[in-house]
């Protein structure tokens, strides 16, 4: 299975271990984007755990970040909104 993912003490503070693209539209608000991201996250969590169980997960080290610098603040706000809204 290669290197195993490391566990971080902070929510979403660890390495990206599995991802799926989510489109960002000009009309998006942090709320609409966070809702769409959450649906994708739930779907890929099950897929990821199945692949871990099957021994099909390998670590990939990127030379460039997945998130473009100009999208970081918008995505941070969407993440904070989702955590507040759906963590209960």
KAURWO-V47993 format. One record per residue. N is the residue number from 1. RES is the residue in one letter. NEAR is the number of other ideal C-beta (glycine too) atoms within 10 Angstrom. Layout:
BEGIN
N|RES|NEAR, N|RES|NEAR
END
This chain:
BEGIN
1|X|12, 2|X|8, 3|X|11, 4|X|10, 5|X|15, 6|X|9, 7|X|8, 8|X|10, 9|X|6, 10|X|6, 11|X|9, 12|X|8, 13|X|8, 14|X|12, 15|X|13, 16|X|12, 17|X|13, 18|X|14, 19|X|11, 20|X|11, 21|X|7, 22|X|14, 23|X|7, 24|X|14, 25|X|9, 26|X|4, 27|X|5, 28|X|15, 29|X|13, 30|X|17, 31|X|13, 32|X|14, 33|X|21, 34|X|23, 35|X|16, 36|X|17, 37|X|17, 38|X|17, 39|X|11, 40|X|13, 41|X|17, 42|X|9, 43|X|11, 44|X|14, 45|X|11, 46|X|9, 47|X|11, 48|X|18, 49|X|12, 50|X|11, 51|X|15, 52|X|15, 53|X|9, 54|X|9, 55|X|9, 56|X|10, 57|X|19, 58|X|9, 59|X|12, 60|X|10, 61|X|6, 62|X|8, 63|X|4, 64|X|6, 65|X|9, 66|X|8, 67|X|12, 68|X|9, 69|X|7, 70|X|7, 71|X|11, 72|X|11, 73|X|10, 74|X|15, 75|X|17, 76|X|12, 77|X|15, 78|X|24, 79|X|17, 80|X|12, 81|X|17, 82|X|19, 83|X|14, 84|X|10, 85|X|12, 86|X|11, 87|X|7, 88|X|5
END
